[in-house]
Amino acid sequence: MTATPNLAEQLRHAGEYFALGRFETARALYEAAIAEAPERLDAVLRLAQLALLDNDLVAARRYADRAVALAPDMPLPYGLLAESAWRDGDFLRAAECYDDLNRPGLAAVARRLAPTGAYQWRAPAATGQLALIGGDALPVVVARLGGHDVNLLVDTAAGELLLDRALAAELKIEVNGAERLSFAGGRTATVGHGILDGLELGTFALGRVPCQVLELSEVFAPFLALPVHGVLGLGVLRRFRVVLDFPGRELRLLSPGGDAPQPLVAGQRMWLAAGHYLVTETEVGAGVRAMMLLDTGMGGTDCVVARSLADSVLLTPDPQGPMAGHGGGGAVQGTAVRLPRLCVGGHCHNDVRAVVLRQFALERQLGFRVAGLLASDFFREARLTLDFERMRMMIG
């Protein structure tokens, strides 16, 4: 069926809105498009992506299955179906998709998880508190893994739990496959995939926790005095409502199934992109709207911005000149500047420290423009609340 001129125009506008991060408007246009032309693969794929951004796994599975039926020989539908099935706990279907995508490590782990599931609650609790240790450079907590007390960096831009290769060997974790993955700052690293039998976070205990294994021993040494044995990413964090209290030096984890009723988080919308990138809307300078990534695992600056965003606002050169931000993928080099103002959800800073990157890998990688990332230092005087049930965040 050939698209009518009106349908073609409608899809063009939908794509423009999506690229700008105007997700609700884009969704309405794509839904109208498939009502008129149900076989439009481009619209079905975008609706699957939009559902994943909203963490709406029912809709994501429906649209991803539909995309696979429309294009059984294309990899993208299988990637969307694999992500939605994994996040929904259907590990057998995820394994089949990862086989089709030639990702044997993830396929093997998914098959090992299929009989039991993942993130098994072993000691349910309503609330858990963990102290943030190691000064105010980056949020680090002490967790217990297989009888070991270990230091984990709390990183809202990481996916599954990351463990140092030496620790994984000591815990006798079976590692499947090896593949090159990207980190938020644009750095890459080779990781393997495994399953951690038990993870204790204060009063919470989880079993069968998917993890990624990589070399971390030297990554954080230049800017943290204490050793870091792993990274606590969104795979674990999104099981809870999370409160990162930077002034109080505490991480609070609230169980969605706790006995005490939990008030709604107000704040503003956030979205979950590519399974492990939290993005939200910011205002830079005099009303410049920009989508940015939340990255509590990046330190040394308030934010990292793409060259294109820096060119659209009035900047002040920072006398530090070239500088580095530090995160899970290592140091990120750029030029130090000052932004006149940066606001997120009503939380505003003036004269904001920023690192400008000539090339910001994530800027166009997700299908919509991500103009930078909010680093840990931006939240140093705030409490950051993340509500994954309602996909809302608040800075107080």
TAMOCOR-V194218 format. One line per field, one symbol per residue. ss: DSSP state (~ for helix, > for strand, _ for the rest). psi: psi as a letter, one per 30 degrees, with the letter a starting at -180 (. if undefined). A space follows every 50 residues. Layout:
BEGIN
ss=???
psi=???
END
This chain:
BEGIN
ss=____~~~~~~~~~~~~~~~___~~~~~~~~~~~~~~____~~~~~~~~~~ ~~~___~~~~~~~~~~~~~~____~~~~~~~~~~~~~~__~~~~~~~~~~ ___~~~~~~~~~~~_____>>_____>>>>>_>______>>>>>>__>>> >>>>______>>>>~~~~~~_____>>>>>>>_____>>>>>>>>>>>>> >__>>>>>>>>>>>_______________>>>_~~~~__>>>>>>____> >>>>>____________>>>>>>___>>>>>>>>___>>>>>>>>___>_ __>>>>~~~~____>>>>>>>>>>>>>__>>>>>>>>>>>>>>>__>>>> >>>>>>>______________>>>>~~~~___>>>>>____>>>>_
psi=kkkleeeeeeeeeeeeeeffgieeeeeeeeeeefeeifgjeeeeeeeeee eeefgifeeeeeeeeeeeeeifgkeeeeeeeeeeeeffgifeeeeeeeef ghieeeeeeeeffeffalhkjfiklekkkkkklgageljklklkjhgkkl kkkjjgglclkkkkeeeeeefhkkkklklklklefflllkllkakkekkk jbfkkklijklkkljfefefefgkflkkfakjafeeefflkkjjjeefhk kkkkkfglekkklkkcblklljkgfgjkllklkkbigjkkklkjifgklf lelklleeeeffljlkkkffbklklkafgakjkakklkkekkkjhfjkkl ikklkkkejjefegfgflkjfakjleffgfglkjkjjfefhllkj.
END
